[in-house]
């Protein structure tokens, strides 16, 4: 697993969402670094600079995280995960609860979802099948499927152009082959009793009142914070509020 490590102090691991990479939570990483944390940003499997590996299940991805934590000889960690990264963080906390000091889950619940990415996947497939020679050309093609400019710019970070040749960082075929596992959620026998924070954007439909039972089943010591006028990409849409909520929670006593 590819990762970036900075600073010293209590260890906090930041885990990006689907189609992202370790830079997605970079704003939060800088804030936590200034506050004295040892910040570890990871590329999940088949994303960024991490290896190409078949399988995207949360048990597999939690094991990836376990292997990194063992490699770095960490005794206990804080975890912050957004979307798919939040599910990875939850899966690890449920598998190795004694290893997690505090858990932050951004805009996702421990449940299975229907696909939220039909147009995004269609657009990425179009880019895969019709190689482009520039970011502008790729954006024009992607705009036929994805209206929001901010989402397109996020997705286009997975592509680089060199001498007019398009190169992919995201291993699209492996990710799409494992997509059903990404939107699913495996059942765990145990629970995590450590302090847990769920952060929800008020304009997002990823965490709903109907998910409270599943959340309390696994994370009895949890609470929720809302960020107004933010959707699923709350860390990018409202970075100051998001960073403040995370930092306050991680630094709390008890």
Backbone bond lengths (Angstrom), bond angles and torsions (degrees), N, CA, C in turn:
res aa  C-N    CA-C-N  psi(-1)  N-CA   C-N-CA  omega(-1)  CA-C   N-CA-C  phi
1 X - - - 1.460 - - 1.527 109.77 -
2 X 1.321 115.55 130.70 1.463 120.17 177.74 1.523 109.51 -82.44
3 X 1.323 116.17 138.64 1.459 120.11 179.78 1.520 110.14 -148.68
4 X 1.317 114.80 163.91 1.464 122.91 175.59 1.516 107.00 -125.69
5 X 1.314 116.58 131.13 1.464 121.36 -175.37 1.521 109.93 -124.90
6 X 1.329 116.29 135.27 1.462 121.55 179.94 1.518 109.44 -143.74
7 X 1.337 116.09 147.75 1.452 121.32 171.83 1.511 114.24 80.10
8 X 1.321 113.56 -178.41 1.462 121.83 177.41 1.523 107.69 -140.66
9 X 1.322 116.18 166.34 1.459 120.56 -176.58 1.511 110.16 115.29
10 X 1.332 117.96 -159.86 1.469 120.51 178.70 1.530 110.64 -58.71
11 X 1.320 116.22 136.04 1.466 120.50 -176.14 1.522 111.20 -84.66
12 X 1.327 115.74 131.80 1.462 121.76 174.52 1.525 107.86 -130.31
13 X 1.324 115.67 130.18 1.461 121.67 -179.51 1.520 108.89 -107.32
14 X 1.335 116.16 128.24 1.459 122.82 -179.00 1.525 109.02 -106.00
15 X 1.342 116.18 129.52 1.461 121.43 -172.07 1.534 109.37 -125.22
16 X 1.315 116.17 117.43 1.467 122.11 -176.51 1.528 111.89 -75.61
17 X 1.327 114.78 173.40 1.452 121.26 179.31 1.521 113.30 -96.64
18 X 1.327 115.76 -174.48 1.455 123.03 -178.50 1.529 110.88 -59.91
19 X 1.322 116.05 139.00 1.463 124.98 -179.97 1.528 112.50 68.98
20 X 1.337 118.12 13.33 1.456 121.24 -178.01 1.514 112.55 -106.79
21 X 1.340 115.26 -164.38 1.457 121.44 172.74 1.518 108.36 -156.56
22 X 1.331 116.36 -176.08 1.466 119.83 -172.19 1.515 113.88 -64.71
23 X 1.339 117.90 -16.35 1.462 119.98 179.87 1.525 113.05 -77.79
24 X 1.342 117.81 -14.33 1.465 120.18 -174.28 1.521 113.20 -60.57
25 X 1.324 117.25 -34.83 1.466 121.28 178.82 1.523 110.80 -103.50
26 X 1.328 115.87 27.96 1.459 121.00 -177.54 1.514 113.82 -63.64
27 X 1.335 116.76 -35.69 1.462 119.92 178.70 1.526 110.43 -62.91
28 X 1.322 116.19 -45.06 1.468 120.78 176.62 1.522 110.49 -64.14
29 X 1.324 117.18 -40.22 1.465 120.95 -179.98 1.522 110.92 -57.97
30 X 1.322 116.91 -43.86 1.470 120.44 179.86 1.526 111.24 -63.68
31 X 1.325 116.63 -41.64 1.466 120.34 178.94 1.527 111.30 -63.00
32 X 1.324 116.81 -45.97 1.467 120.47 -178.15 1.522 111.26 -68.25
33 X 1.322 116.56 -34.14 1.465 120.55 177.28 1.528 110.27 -62.03
34 X 1.329 116.37 -42.53 1.464 121.02 178.79 1.525 111.75 -65.25
35 X 1.332 116.97 -24.41 1.465 121.25 -179.02 1.525 113.01 -93.00
36 X 1.334 116.43 7.87 1.456 119.59 171.10 1.508 116.43 94.00
37 X 1.332 117.26 21.62 1.464 120.36 178.21 1.528 111.14 -94.75
38 X 1.302 115.24 155.08 1.465 122.36 166.20 1.524 105.89 -89.49
39 X 1.314 116.35 107.87 1.462 121.72 -170.79 1.527 109.85 -101.67
40 X 1.321 115.51 126.72 1.460 121.95 179.95 1.525 107.84 -121.61
41 X 1.321 116.39 114.01 1.464 122.35 177.92 1.526 107.75 -103.10
42 X 1.319 117.30 132.83 1.460 120.00 -175.81 1.527 112.01 -118.38
43 X 1.328 115.31 151.46 1.457 122.71 164.05 1.524 106.89 -96.76
44 X 1.310 117.59 120.29 1.463 119.36 177.65 1.533 109.72 -71.50
45 X 1.316 115.87 165.56 1.471 120.06 -177.46 1.528 111.56 -54.38
46 X 1.321 115.14 138.95 1.470 124.07 179.63 1.523 113.65 68.12
47 X 1.321 117.22 12.07 1.460 122.82 176.61 1.530 109.22 -124.11
48 X 1.342 115.36 152.05 1.455 119.59 175.35 1.516 112.35 55.67
49 X 1.337 115.59 -129.13 1.464 121.41 -178.05 1.519 113.10 -102.92
50 X 1.322 117.56 11.72 1.462 120.05 177.35 1.530 110.56 -78.35
51 X 1.337 116.89 163.40 1.465 120.27 -174.33 1.525 113.66 -65.84
52 X 1.323 113.96 158.36 1.456 122.29 171.39 1.523 108.26 -81.93
53 X 1.326 116.63 119.68 1.464 121.68 -176.61 1.524 108.63 -140.67
54 X 1.321 116.87 134.44 1.461 119.95 174.80 1.525 109.85 -70.76
55 X 1.329 115.24 139.75 1.463 120.22 177.90 1.512 111.91 101.51
56 X 1.337 116.15 134.15 1.462 121.99 179.89 1.527 111.10 -132.34
57 X 1.325 118.42 20.73 1.461 119.76 -176.90 1.527 110.30 -68.45
58 X 1.321 115.47 158.01 1.464 118.92 -178.43 1.517 112.18 -73.49
59 X 1.300 118.57 -27.56 1.467 119.34 173.82 1.530 109.88 -66.67
60 X 1.325 117.31 -40.47 1.463 120.47 176.89 1.528 111.10 -64.83
61 X 1.322 116.54 -43.44 1.463 119.43 -176.74 1.528 111.42 -72.77
62 X 1.325 117.45 -31.69 1.466 120.01 173.56 1.528 110.18 -65.79
63 X 1.322 116.93 -35.54 1.463 120.47 177.35 1.525 110.74 -67.76
64 X 1.339 117.49 -38.13 1.469 120.32 173.87 1.522 110.12 -55.51
65 X 1.328 115.80 -45.10 1.458 121.09 -179.35 1.523 110.72 -65.69
66 X 1.322 116.98 -41.08 1.466 121.23 178.53 1.522 111.12 -60.41
67 X 1.322 116.65 -40.35 1.461 120.42 -179.61 1.525 111.16 -67.41
68 X 1.329 117.43 -37.91 1.464 120.08 177.32 1.524 110.75 -66.35
69 X 1.324 117.23 -44.37 1.463 121.22 -179.70 1.525 110.28 -61.41
70 X 1.327 117.07 -38.90 1.466 120.56 176.79 1.524 110.94 -67.48
71 X 1.332 116.35 -41.63 1.469 120.83 179.46 1.526 111.30 -60.56
72 X 1.333 116.34 -39.39 1.465 121.30 -178.90 1.525 112.28 -84.48
73 X 1.328 116.31 -2.35 1.464 122.90 178.02 1.526 111.70 55.95
74 X 1.320 115.37 44.01 1.460 121.13 178.39 1.522 109.44 -84.64
75 X 1.322 116.13 138.94 1.465 120.79 -178.98 1.519 111.91 -88.07
76 X 1.321 116.00 -38.01 1.464 121.76 179.31 1.518 107.60 -157.91
77 X 1.321 116.69 145.72 1.456 120.24 -174.01 1.524 110.63 -135.24
78 X 1.325 114.73 156.24 1.456 121.94 163.19 1.522 106.97 -95.26
79 X 1.318 117.40 142.78 1.456 122.17 178.77 1.517 110.09 -121.10
80 X 1.332 116.24 134.26 1.461 122.56 173.49 1.521 106.96 -128.41
81 X 1.333 116.93 119.77 1.454 120.14 -179.04 1.509 111.92 -133.41
82 X 1.335 115.88 140.12 1.463 121.25 176.97 1.522 109.83 -108.26
83 X 1.331 116.81 130.02 1.458 123.42 174.25 1.530 110.52 55.83
84 X 1.336 119.62 -118.49 1.462 119.96 177.06 1.518 110.96 -54.02
85 X 1.335 116.51 -38.65 1.462 120.24 177.98 1.513 112.59 -63.59
86 X 1.335 116.48 -32.51 1.458 119.97 175.19 1.512 111.73 -66.61
87 X 1.321 116.42 -37.97 1.468 119.58 176.72 1.527 111.29 -67.62
88 X 1.330 117.11 -38.32 1.466 119.99 176.04 1.524 109.63 -61.51
89 X 1.338 116.16 -45.00 1.468 120.53 179.87 1.525 110.83 -61.73
90 X 1.336 117.27 -43.56 1.464 120.21 178.59 1.522 111.03 -63.88
91 X 1.324 117.15 -42.97 1.464 120.78 -179.28 1.524 110.78 -62.04
92 X 1.337 116.81 -40.24 1.466 119.27 178.28 1.525 110.51 -67.33
93 X 1.332 117.19 -43.91 1.468 120.69 -179.07 1.524 111.35 -62.29
94 X 1.319 117.28 -34.54 1.465 120.60 178.22 1.525 111.86 -76.23
95 X 1.326 116.55 -26.18 1.464 120.92 179.35 1.521 112.34 -85.06
96 X 1.344 115.77 -35.97 1.473 121.69 -176.40 1.532 109.42 -133.23
97 X 1.330 118.11 62.86 1.472 120.06 -171.82 1.523 114.05 -60.38
98 X 1.319 117.55 -30.78 1.461 120.48 -178.43 1.526 112.24 -69.76
99 X 1.339 117.50 -15.34 1.463 121.69 -176.86 1.527 112.99 -90.16
100 X 1.329 117.16 -9.21 1.464 120.53 -173.82 1.521 109.88 -111.09
101 X 1.336 115.88 121.68 1.468 120.81 179.36 1.526 110.54 -81.01
102 X 1.325 116.27 -52.13 1.464 122.15 178.30 1.524 109.16 -141.06
103 X 1.316 115.36 149.39 1.460 121.69 -174.33 1.522 109.87 -128.93
104 X 1.331 116.18 128.47 1.464 122.05 175.92 1.526 108.33 -120.54
105 X 1.330 115.61 125.71 1.463 121.98 -178.14 1.526 108.03 -120.22
106 X 1.328 116.56 117.35 1.461 121.09 -175.85 1.522 111.35 -100.05
107 X 1.307 115.54 110.09 1.460 126.48 169.15 1.525 114.41 56.11
108 X 1.313 115.49 51.22 1.457 122.21 173.29 1.528 107.68 -157.68
109 X 1.312 117.07 154.04 1.466 122.19 178.43 1.530 109.37 -122.89
110 X 1.330 117.72 161.42 1.465 120.87 178.48 1.526 111.58 -80.50
111 X 1.323 114.95 64.44 1.463 122.07 -178.33 1.526 108.89 -141.97
112 X 1.327 115.85 165.27 1.464 121.52 172.23 1.529 108.95 -83.24
113 X 1.328 116.11 145.06 1.461 122.33 -178.54 1.525 110.43 -119.90
114 X 1.317 114.78 157.98 1.457 120.29 162.62 1.531 107.58 -77.96
115 X 1.310 116.71 162.98 1.462 119.43 -178.30 1.528 111.07 -64.57
116 X 1.339 115.45 130.52 1.460 122.02 171.89 1.535 110.43 -103.58
117 X 1.325 117.52 5.15 1.465 120.01 -164.93 1.525 113.55 -123.96
118 X 1.334 118.20 24.24 1.465 119.69 -173.79 1.524 111.14 -59.06
119 X 1.328 117.61 -48.08 1.464 120.45 -178.43 1.522 111.51 -71.64
120 X 1.316 116.94 -37.14 1.465 120.14 177.59 1.525 110.13 -61.21
121 X 1.314 116.79 -46.22 1.467 120.67 -179.82 1.524 110.52 -64.18
122 X 1.322 116.97 -40.46 1.465 119.99 177.43 1.526 110.74 -61.18
123 X 1.333 116.18 -41.08 1.455 120.17 178.95 1.516 112.88 -67.19
124 X 1.329 117.07 -42.38 1.464 120.38 178.47 1.528 110.67 -65.47
125 X 1.316 116.94 -38.56 1.468 119.67 176.42 1.525 111.30 -63.54
126 X 1.326 116.63 -38.07 1.465 119.89 177.34 1.525 110.75 -63.35
127 X 1.327 116.87 -41.70 1.464 120.60 177.70 1.524 111.15 -64.63
128 X 1.327 116.04 -36.07 1.470 120.48 179.67 1.535 110.68 -66.95
129 X 1.336 115.27 -40.30 1.462 120.12 -174.89 1.525 113.13 -83.81
130 X 1.347 116.69 -20.88 1.466 120.80 -178.67 1.528 108.79 -125.55
131 X 1.326 118.25 82.12 1.472 121.04 -177.36 1.523 111.58 -54.96
132 X 1.308 115.67 135.83 1.458 122.13 -178.48 1.522 109.78 -107.42
133 X 1.332 115.79 160.48 1.465 120.36 -176.85 1.517 113.02 -104.02
134 X 1.346 117.65 -4.03 1.464 120.41 -179.45 1.521 109.83 -156.96
135 X 1.326 115.91 161.84 1.461 120.92 176.82 1.528 110.71 -62.97
136 X 1.331 116.65 -39.04 1.462 120.09 179.97 1.526 111.00 -61.95
137 X 1.317 116.71 -43.68 1.459 120.33 178.83 1.530 110.91 -64.46
138 X 1.327 116.21 -40.86 1.466 120.30 178.70 1.522 111.05 -64.63
139 X 1.333 116.79 -39.62 1.461 120.49 179.42 1.526 110.63 -64.49
140 X 1.326 116.81 -39.56 1.464 120.13 178.32 1.528 110.99 -62.42
141 X 1.330 116.33 -42.27 1.465 119.98 178.80 1.523 110.80 -66.80
142 X 1.327 116.84 -44.72 1.460 120.97 -177.70 1.522 111.70 -66.26
143 X 1.340 116.84 -29.56 1.470 120.66 -178.51 1.525 112.17 -65.59
144 X 1.329 117.64 -17.10 1.461 120.48 175.44 1.530 111.49 -70.11
145 X 1.333 116.28 -16.50 1.459 121.37 -176.78 1.532 112.98 -117.80
146 X 1.326 116.87 -31.84 1.465 122.21 -174.60 1.524 108.63 -123.91
147 X 1.335 116.71 115.91 1.461 120.99 -175.95 1.525 112.78 -74.61
148 X 1.321 117.14 -40.81 1.460 121.01 -171.26 1.525 111.27 -73.69
149 X 1.328 115.07 121.06 1.464 120.38 -178.63 1.526 111.84 -60.67
150 X 1.335 116.69 -40.16 1.462 120.05 -178.94 1.516 112.57 -62.25
151 X 1.338 116.31 -39.06 1.468 120.30 178.15 1.524 109.90 -67.92
152 X 1.339 116.97 -40.14 1.471 119.69 178.31 1.526 111.11 -62.40
153 X 1.327 116.77 -43.25 1.469 119.13 -179.67 1.524 111.01 -64.47
154 X 1.322 116.90 -36.82 1.465 121.09 175.45 1.527 110.18 -61.46
155 X 1.317 117.41 -47.84 1.462 121.23 -178.29 1.521 111.64 -65.55
156 X 1.329 116.80 -36.60 1.466 120.39 -176.92 1.524 112.66 -71.61
157 X 1.322 117.32 -11.83 1.466 119.49 174.02 1.527 111.53 -66.14
158 X 1.321 116.86 -13.45 1.463 121.13 177.36 1.524 112.71 -81.02
159 X 1.328 117.08 -5.04 1.460 121.16 -177.46 1.524 110.66 -120.00
160 X 1.322 116.02 143.84 1.458 122.91 171.58 1.522 108.46 -126.82
161 X 1.332 115.99 153.53 1.460 120.36 177.05 1.519 109.08 -123.32
162 X 1.311 115.47 131.34 1.459 121.39 177.55 1.523 107.74 -134.88
163 X 1.332 115.29 119.16 1.472 120.96 -177.93 1.527 111.36 53.51
164 X 1.336 114.95 40.07 1.456 120.00 177.29 1.512 115.14 77.12
165 X 1.337 116.79 5.36 1.462 121.12 179.46 1.530 109.95 -103.83
166 X 1.318 115.99 130.61 1.466 120.95 -179.40 1.520 110.25 -84.19
167 X 1.324 116.42 131.01 1.460 122.39 178.34 1.527 108.76 -124.66
168 X 1.325 116.13 134.41 1.457 122.13 -177.99 1.522 111.10 -97.81
169 X 1.337 116.20 135.47 1.467 120.49 168.43 1.532 109.76 -89.29
170 X 1.320 116.27 -43.26 1.466 121.52 177.21 1.525 110.09 -67.99
171 X 1.329 116.61 132.56 1.467 119.72 173.44 1.528 108.01 -87.21
172 X 1.319 114.14 85.15 1.460 121.27 -168.99 1.521 112.27 -59.49
173 X 1.315 117.75 -43.37 1.466 119.54 -175.58 1.527 111.51 -65.02
174 X 1.330 117.23 -40.91 1.472 120.12 178.54 1.526 111.02 -67.10
175 X 1.332 116.28 -40.37 1.462 119.89 -179.88 1.527 110.54 -64.91
176 X 1.324 116.65 -45.05 1.463 119.24 -179.26 1.521 111.53 -68.40
177 X 1.326 117.32 -34.47 1.469 119.95 176.80 1.524 111.09 -63.48
178 X 1.336 116.53 -30.12 1.458 121.08 179.78 1.510 114.35 -100.14
179 X 1.338 117.11 10.38 1.464 120.46 -172.62 1.525 112.86 -61.24
180 X 1.326 117.26 -38.05 1.468 119.27 179.57 1.525 110.97 -60.45
181 X 1.326 117.46 -34.56 1.466 120.51 176.55 1.523 111.28 -71.09
182 X 1.334 117.14 -32.27 1.465 120.99 -179.28 1.525 111.06 -66.20
183 X 1.320 117.28 -41.13 1.470 118.86 -179.08 1.529 112.11 -86.14
184 X 1.321 116.86 -7.68 1.460 121.72 178.68 1.534 110.01 -86.31
185 X 1.314 115.66 178.74 1.464 121.88 173.90 1.523 108.64 -147.78
186 X 1.334 118.33 122.46 1.465 120.36 179.32 1.523 110.92 -76.98
187 X 1.302 116.52 154.87 1.460 120.58 176.50 1.528 109.85 -83.63
188 X 1.326 115.82 137.27 1.460 122.33 176.60 1.523 108.75 -117.14
189 X 1.312 116.26 142.44 1.464 120.69 179.55 1.523 112.01 -77.51
190 X 1.329 116.30 -33.83 1.454 120.32 -173.49 1.513 113.02 -91.72
191 X 1.332 114.90 -170.40 1.457 121.82 177.32 1.522 108.33 -142.95
192 X 1.325 115.26 169.83 1.463 121.71 177.04 1.516 107.57 -119.74
193 X 1.327 116.97 121.03 1.469 120.90 -174.49 1.521 112.96 -98.73
194 X 1.329 117.58 -1.02 1.457 120.25 -179.89 1.521 111.91 -73.52
195 X 1.333 116.59 167.61 1.463 120.65 179.87 1.531 111.20 -61.04
196 X 1.314 115.50 129.09 1.464 121.55 -176.35 1.522 109.33 -133.61
197 X 1.322 115.68 136.80 1.459 121.32 178.90 1.525 109.56 -124.10
198 X 1.325 115.82 125.96 1.461 121.98 171.29 1.527 107.75 -102.18
199 X 1.327 116.39 128.33 1.462 121.60 178.51 1.525 108.11 -112.54
200 X 1.321 115.82 126.77 1.469 121.18 -176.37 1.518 110.76 -122.82
201 X 1.323 116.78 137.01 1.450 121.01 168.90 1.517 109.50 -81.09
202 X 1.321 117.11 134.44 1.468 119.62 -175.86 1.529 112.35 -64.59
203 X 1.335 117.29 -22.54 1.462 120.59 -179.62 1.527 112.50 -94.89
204 X 1.318 117.07 5.86 1.461 121.68 -178.64 1.524 110.71 -100.88
205 X 1.333 116.09 148.52 1.467 120.36 177.53 1.528 111.95 -110.95
206 X 1.325 117.21 22.82 1.465 120.24 -178.99 1.529 112.65 -81.38
207 X 1.324 118.48 -32.59 1.464 121.37 174.63 1.525 107.53 -113.88
208 X 1.326 116.24 117.79 1.460 122.42 -176.34 1.524 110.22 -121.94
209 X 1.327 116.03 163.95 1.465 120.26 -179.71 1.523 111.51 -58.55
210 X 1.315 117.06 -30.33 1.469 120.35 -179.87 1.528 112.73 -69.26
211 X 1.333 117.04 -11.00 1.465 120.58 179.72 1.527 112.82 -90.81
212 X 1.331 117.14 -3.31 1.469 119.89 -175.83 1.521 112.15 -60.09
213 X 1.317 116.77 -39.16 1.461 119.74 -177.73 1.524 111.05 -63.10
214 X 1.327 116.79 -44.76 1.468 119.93 179.34 1.519 110.91 -64.79
215 X 1.334 116.62 -39.97 1.462 120.18 179.53 1.520 110.60 -63.49
216 X 1.326 117.31 -47.49 1.467 120.04 -177.77 1.522 111.76 -69.29
217 X 1.325 117.48 -28.85 1.463 121.05 177.56 1.525 111.15 -61.45
218 X 1.324 116.10 -43.49 1.461 120.71 -176.34 1.525 113.15 -93.72
219 X 1.328 116.88 -31.95 1.463 121.45 -171.01 1.530 109.37 -131.17
220 X 1.325 115.68 77.29 1.462 120.65 -175.46 1.520 111.97 -66.49
221 X 1.322 116.99 -29.63 1.464 121.79 -177.97 1.525 109.63 -97.70
222 X 1.333 115.22 53.67 1.466 119.36 -176.56 1.517 111.09 -120.08
223 X 1.313 114.38 156.08 1.454 121.69 173.27 1.523 107.86 -140.30
224 X 1.327 115.64 171.30 1.463 120.05 -176.24 1.519 110.50 -129.42
225 X 1.317 115.25 148.32 1.457 122.84 172.87 1.523 108.27 -128.28
226 X 1.320 116.02 142.03 1.457 121.95 177.78 1.518 110.11 -106.96
227 X 1.331 116.02 143.19 1.459 121.48 172.00 1.522 107.21 -115.19
228 X 1.318 116.05 116.27 1.464 121.58 -175.79 1.524 111.60 -67.10
229 X 1.320 114.66 146.33 1.470 122.53 175.43 1.523 112.84 58.30
230 X 1.325 116.72 28.40 1.463 121.31 177.18 1.515 109.10 -120.91
231 X 1.324 115.56 143.19 1.448 121.21 175.61 1.514 110.95 -99.24
232 X 1.336 115.72 -147.99 1.462 120.23 -177.15 1.523 111.97 -66.36
233 X 1.331 117.26 -29.36 1.469 121.17 -178.88 1.524 109.86 -91.98
234 X 1.316 116.52 46.90 1.462 122.80 -171.54 1.520 112.91 -59.45
235 X 1.326 118.30 -33.73 1.467 120.49 -178.91 1.522 111.61 -68.69
236 X 1.335 117.47 -26.70 1.459 121.58 178.06 1.522 111.53 -91.12
237 X 1.337 117.02 -32.66 1.459 120.98 -177.26 1.524 112.33 -78.82
238 X 1.328 116.93 -36.18 1.468 122.12 -178.45 1.532 109.28 -133.25
239 X 1.344 117.21 64.93 1.470 119.26 -172.81 1.519 114.17 -62.58
240 X 1.327 118.19 -38.51 1.467 119.72 -177.89 1.527 110.59 -64.27
241 X 1.323 116.82 -46.47 1.468 120.47 179.46 1.519 110.79 -65.40
242 X 1.323 116.79 -43.77 1.464 120.90 -179.54 1.525 110.54 -61.55
243 X 1.320 116.97 -48.93 1.467 120.56 -178.28 1.522 111.49 -62.36
244 X 1.325 116.68 -39.61 1.465 120.60 -179.59 1.528 110.88 -64.77
245 X 1.316 116.92 -43.69 1.469 120.82 179.82 1.523 110.73 -62.97
246 X 1.332 116.96 -44.86 1.467 120.43 -179.77 1.519 110.66 -63.76
247 X 1.331 117.22 -48.24 1.465 120.79 -177.09 1.523 111.64 -62.91
248 X 1.325 117.05 -40.89 1.463 120.64 179.20 1.522 110.79 -62.82
249 X 1.314 116.51 -42.52 1.465 120.46 -179.64 1.527 111.40 -67.05
250 X 1.313 117.38 -44.21 1.465 119.88 -177.36 1.523 112.20 -66.42
251 X 1.323 116.83 -29.89 1.468 120.06 -176.68 1.522 113.12 -90.69
252 X 1.334 117.50 -3.64 1.468 120.54 -178.01 1.522 111.13 -68.54
253 X 1.317 115.69 150.12 1.464 121.13 175.98 1.523 109.67 -89.84
254 X 1.335 116.09 148.48 1.456 120.66 176.72 1.497 113.08 81.19
